[in-house]
Amino acid sequence: MRNGWLWCGIFVLSSVCPACLAMGQDAAPYSTQGESWIAAQNAAPVTVTGMGKGTCACGVHPPGPPKDRVVAPYAEEPDDLSPYAKFASPYDLNYTHPNIYSGGARDVPDPKNVTEVRIGFFGPIEHNPEQVFGLRMLHGAQLAVEEANTRGGYGGKPFKLMLHNDYDNWQAKTVYGEERPTDPTIWGSASNEVVKMVYDDHDWAIFGSISSESTHIALRMALRTEISIVNSASTDPTIPETYIPWYFIDLQDDRVQDLTLSRRIFTELGLKRVAILRVNSRYGRFGVIKLRDASRRLGHPIVIEQLYLPGDTNFIKQLRVIRSSRADAIVLWADETQAAEILKEMQAAGMKQRVFGSYRTLGPTLLSEAGPAAEGFEAVFPYDPTRKDPRWIDFNRRFKDRFHEKPEQFASLAYDAMNALLDSICKAGLNRARIHDALANIVDYEGVTGHMVFDPNQKNVAPMYLGTVHNGAITYRVAAMEKASPVPQTPATPAASVAP
């Protein structure tokens, strides 16, 4: 059965990219450097360090299937930004109801011989340009698991993360160059790793990944193996729109990001000629689709879109083209280091356009590397990291004590998502379908990053924040997608007549 799933995964990948398997015939072998620490981590024993009041319920009263509910409009999409709104019902009305699992896995009895409760972690932690983000995501998940074990774990049994590297081979050129590994086992890594997590590790759920390509493939394997995937980092809106019920994410997707930016740029600021500068990867390509759509619906189509390759450090050519287009604003879909370099090159070239960005462009790295060139830069962000909430402050202290750095968005959202998963396992017991039920029953969730609202597709659709750089610091405010209602004008009261 297991070998059958491996072949199934390879078939899925070859259907997506038929040339990929052929490319691997003469490629360099896959380097196993670094795999030893992952294997050692997975083999290391984990213990429970606390018992008592914090011990979870262990499925004593498992939740039932999620109730059918309607949340409309989809993703809180405003009418004037809704697709085909002037002509027909938009296709995304298909996603306003939950897809309720109706299989028989809820009746599988809980196992009796479990000594540890395993959760698969699937992320770019080796051989990947995004491994710095993957390790931060891992640290957030690790802290949540470690703290759960200090509270007694699962009825005295420890929770344990089983690590699996997401070798995102189509991005590995920036690390290995033209000689990067391209053999079939690498191209099939996402599906193969899910098979290992389900059949070898016997994980109860999977956490990850960042790459939307890998997450898409993993989700299709999860559909067949009936295991939940909990995500905190992939913003591709087409993942939850597969309508596969085994997916849960606590990060607002690109649809919410794009519509929030569109409202700010076109409606609030009245800008009309907007350019896009983005990385040529799926993160960038899918990230701006809803922005382009919204710009057309608001009557101001994107004037030009420029691309750069992952790993590029010079953007002068793209900026020259944008300047020649007479754009009055630029939207960046990049990471902090690239955004900082673009802002510095714009300043050096005397470009005065307003600049906006996705949530991955904003943070302390941008401030330190861009310096004064970041003044006025605005970007969407999933929460307010400057707020004085005691839970948030205490989480920052604990995270810094454990990992010797402040938690950024990948770590913080992973911590919240992992805690939602751990709570669901405690409510459901050791049954994958009931764990799915517990996740699917989450409508509102209070995490350290703030309040989250989940739609029937089990994704967070809470309003985003808008971060603005001013005087070397970032300030945040809630940013709405809805068009602000005009303030009603109170008619002037006629002056009272005065008797002569």
N, C-alpha and C positions, 0 to 999 in steps of 0.2 A: 504493500500500500504506500509506504514511504517513498519508494523509488518512483512510483507512479506520479506522486505529487511533484517530485523533482523534475520529471519530464514535462509535467503540466506547466511548471513555472518557466522552463526553457522555451516551451511552445508559445506561451504568452509573450515573452520578450521577443522571440524571433518574429512574431506577427507584428510587433510594434516597429521593429527595425530589422528587416531581413538581411541587411548588409553586415550587421554587427557580428553575427556568428562567423561569417566568412572572414571578417577582419582578423579574427583570432588565430588563424592557422599558422601564421609565421611570426606571431607576436612574442615578445619577451615573456618569460614565465612570471606569474604573480609573485611578488615579494611577500614573504611571510614575516618580515621584520615587524615586531611589535605585537604579533599574535600571542606571544608567550605571556605577556602581562594580562591579556584578556582571558586566556585560558587559566592562568593562575588565580585571577579574580573570581572566575566562575567556580573554581575548585575549592576556594577558601571557605572554611566553615563560618557560619553566621550564628550568633547566639542572641537570645532575648536577654536584655539587661534590666527589665522591669516588669512588674506584675501589679495587679490591683485594679483600681477603679477605671483605669484607662483601657483595660482589655476589651477587645471588640466583641460584638454580639455573636459572631461566628455563625450567622445564618439561622439564628433561632426563629426569627420572624422574617423570612425572605419577602421581598417585594413581589408583587404580581407583575404581569406585563404592563407596559406603559399604556395609559389611557389615550384614546383617540382625541386629539385636540387640534384646533386650528389656530395658527398664528399668521395673520395677514395684516399688511402686505408682507411678502417674503423678504426676510432680512431687513425689515423696517424700511423698505425701499420707497422713497417718495414718488408720488404720482408723476411728477414731471421728469423723473429719471427712470421710469419704468419702461421696459422694452415693449414696443408696439402699442403703447397705451392709447394712442390716438386712433388705432385701427381695429384692434382685437384684444382678447384677453392674453396677457403675457404668458409665455411658456412656464415661467417660474412659479405660477400658481400650482403646478404639480408638486411643489415641495412644501406646501403649507400644512400638510397632514403628515404624521409619522408613518414610516413603513414598519409595521409591528411584526416582529418575528413570530411565526406560528408553527415552528418545528417542534420536535419532540425532545430536544436536549434538556429541557427543564426537568424531565423525569429521570435523568441519569443520577444515581445515588452518589452522595458525597463519598470520597475515598476514605479508607480507615487507616492506611499506613503512611500517611504523609508526615514527614519530619520537618519540612520547611515549605513555605508557600512562595513559589517562584513566579516572578514577573519578568518577561523578556524585555530587554532594552535594546532597541534597534536605532542606531544613530551613527553619524560620521565621527568616529573617535580615533581612526587611524587612516593613513594614506588618502587623505581627502582635503581639498582646499578649505572646506568648511569645518574642519575638525576642531577649531577653536570654539565654534558655536556648539558643536556636538558635545564637547567636554563640559562646557558650561551647562548645557541641558542635562547632562549626566549628573553633574554636581547638585543641581536642584532636585532631581529625582532621588539621588542618594540621600540627601539630607532628610527628605520626607520619609524615606524607608527607615533610616537610622532612628529618627525620632519615634516612628511607630513602634519599633522594636524596644525602645526604652519604656514604652507604655504597655508592654506585654505582648506585642506582636499579634498573631492570630491565635488567641487562646493558649498562649505559651509557646507557640511555634513561631519561629522568625520568618518575616518576609525577606526575600532575597532577590536581588536583581541579577539576571543572567545576561551578560553583555554580548552583543552581536554587532559587528561593524557594518555600517552601510557603506560599502565601497562604491561610491557614485562614479562609475568609470567614465561616463561621458563628460565629466568635469575634470578628470584627473590630468589632462594635458598640461594644466598650469603647474602641476607638481612634477610630473615625470617627463613632459615634453612628448615628442613624437613616438618615443619608445615605451609609452605607457602600456601596461598589460591590457590586452583585449581578448583573452581567451574566453570560451563560453561560460566557464564557471563564474567569471567575474560579471559578465552581462546578466547572468541568472542569479546574481547574489541575493537580490531582494526576496525572490520567491524561495530560493534555497534556504535562506535564513529563517523565514517563517516556518518552513517544514521542520527545521531543526528545533525551533522554539516549541512547536506544537508536539512533535513526536519524540524528540530526543530529550529535551529539557522538561517536558510536561508543564509548560508555563500556563498560568490561569488567565493571563491577559498579556498584551504586547504594548509597549510604550515607544512611540517614535513615528516617523523620522522627520528630518528637516526637508530633504529632497522630496518634491512632489512626485517625481517620477517613481522613486522607490516606494513612496507611500501608496500611490495608485496601485502598483503591482502587489504590494503586501496586502492591501485591502481586498483585492480579488481572491487572494489565497485565504484570507480570513473568512470571507464569505463561504468558501467551501469547507473550511475546517471549523467554522463556528466558534470564533474567538474574537474578543473585543480588541480594537486598536484605539489607544488613547494618545492624542497628539497635542502638542503645545507649540509647534513651530512652523508648520506648513500652511501657507496662506492661500494656496491654490483653491479657488471656489469650486472647481470641478470635482474635487475629491468628495465632499459631502453630497454633491449633486449627482453622484452615481446612484444615490438613493439606497445604498447598502446600509443596513441598520446597525452594523457592528463598529461604527466609527463615532468617536467623541473628541471634540477639540475645544480648548478654552481660549483660543486666540481668534480675534475677528479676522475674517478672510479679506482677500483683495477686493471683493465687491464692496464691503463696508469701507475699507480704506479709500477706494477710488471715489465713491459717492461722497464721502466726507470731504476729500480734497476738492472735488468738483464744486461742491456747495461753497466752499471757502474761496476758491479761485474765481469762478465765473459769476456767482451770485453776489457774494459779500463784497468782493474787491472789484468786480466788474471788468476783469481782464478778458481780452478777446483773442489775442494771438499767443497761443501757448505751444511750447515745444516740449518734446520728451527726449531725455538722454538716459539710456538704460543699458544694463548688462545684457549681453546676448546669451542668455540661458533661460531655462523654463521659468525661473523666479522672475526674471525681467519680462519675458515675453508674455506670460499669462498675467503678470502683475498689472499691466497697463491696459488690458483689454476693456475693462469696464470704465476706465477713465476716458478712453477714446469714444466709447459709446455715449457716455454722459455728455461729453463735449459736443457731439453732434446733436443730441436731444436738446441741449441748451442753446443751439444756434451758433456755436463757435468751434468748428472742428479743429482738431490738432493740426497745426500748420506744418510741422515736420517732426520726424522721429529719427533720432540718431542712436547707433548701437556701438558698444565697445566689447571686446572679448574679456572673459574672466582673466584676471591677472594683469591687465593693462594698467599702466601708470601714467600715461600721457594722453590727454584728451583735447589737445589744441585743435586738431583737425576737425573733430566733431563740433567744438565750440565755434569755430570759424563758419561752419555751415549754418549753425543755428543763428549766429549773428547776421548772416546774410539773408535769413528768412524774415528778419524784422520782428522776431518774437518779443513780446513784452514780459514773458514769464517762462520758466523752465521747471519741469518736474523731473526729479531724479529717482530712478529705481535702481538702487545700488546698495553698498554697505558703507559703513562710516568712513573707512580709510579712503575709498574712492570718492565719496561725496566731499570729503575734506580737500582732496587734491583738485577736484573740479572747481570748488569754490575759490581756491587760491589761484588757479589758472584764470578764472573769470576776473578776479580782482586785478591780476597782472595785465590782463588784456583790456581793462577799462570797461568791462561789461557790467551794466547796472540793472539787469533784469531781476525781478523777484524770483526767488528759487524756493521750491517746495520738494518734499520727499516722502518716501515710504517709511514705515516704522523702523526698518533696519538702517536708516541713514542717521538716526538721532542717538546721541549719547555722549559720554565723556571722551571717547576717542575722537569724535568730530571736533569737540571743543579744543582739545589739546593739539590736534594736528592742523586744524584750519585757522585757529587763532582769530584775529580780527576779521578775516575773510568770511567767517560764519555769521556775522552780524545780520540779523533780519531773516535768517533762514527759518523756514517753518516746515514741520513734518507731523504726520499723524503718529499717535502712539497709543498702545492698548490700555495704559493706566497712567496715573500720576505718581512718579517716583519721588516727588518732593513733598508729598503730604505727610502730616504729623500723626497719622494713625498709630496707636501703640502697637498693634499687631505687626504692622509693616516695619516699624522701627526695630522691634524685637527680632523679627526675622532677619533683617539686615545685620544685626549684631551677631546672631547665631551663625549665619552663613559666613560672615567674615572671619569669625573665630575658627570655623571649620576649614575654610578653603583659602583664607588670606587674601581675599579680594571682595569687592562689593558685588552683590548680585545684579546683573543686568537683565534684559528682557528674556533671554533664553533660559537663564537659571530660575528666575522668579516665576514665570509661567509654567515651567516644568514642575516646580515645587507644588504649585496649586493643582495642576492636573494630576500629579501623582497622588496627592492627598485625596482628591475626588475619587480616584481609582481605589485606593486603600479603604476608604470609607465604604465604597460600593462592595468590595470583597467581604468586608465585615458584615454588612447588611445581608448579602446574598448567600454567603457560605461558599464552599468550594464546588461551584457549578458554573460553567462558563456562560450558559444561557441566562441564569439568574443574575450573574454579574452584569451582563448586558442590560437586563431589566433595571437593575439599580442605577446604572449610568443613564439609561433612557428616561428614568423618572425624575432626573434632576432638571428643575425648571429655573430655580434661582440658586446661586451658590455664592457664599462669602469667602473669598480667598484673601491671602495677604496682599494681593494686588488690587483688591477691591471687589465690588459687586458685579456678578456676572449673570447674564440672562441667556437661557438656552432655548433655541427654537425646536420644532419637532425633528429636525435633522441632527439634533444633538451638537449644535455648534453655538458658540458664544456670539450674540448679536448686540451686546451692550454698546452704548455710544462710545466712540473713541475720544481721545484727547488730542488737542493740537498743541504741540510744543513749539515755542518761539525762542530763538537765540537773541539775547540782548545783554550787552556788556559782559560777555564771557560766561553767561549763565543761561539756563533753559527754564522758562516758565511754562506752566501747563494750564489749559482750561478745557472744559468739556466742549466738544464740537458736534453740532447736530447735523444730520443729513437733511432734515426737513427745512423747507424754506421758511424763514422767519415771517410770522404774521405781521401785517402792518399794524402799527399802534393806532387804535381808533382816536380820531380827533374829537375832542369835546367842543361842541359849539360855544362860541362866546356868549356870555350872558348879556342881554341888552342893558345898557345903562338906565338906571331908574330916572324917570322924569322928575325935574325939580320945579316945584310951584314957584311962579314969579313972586 
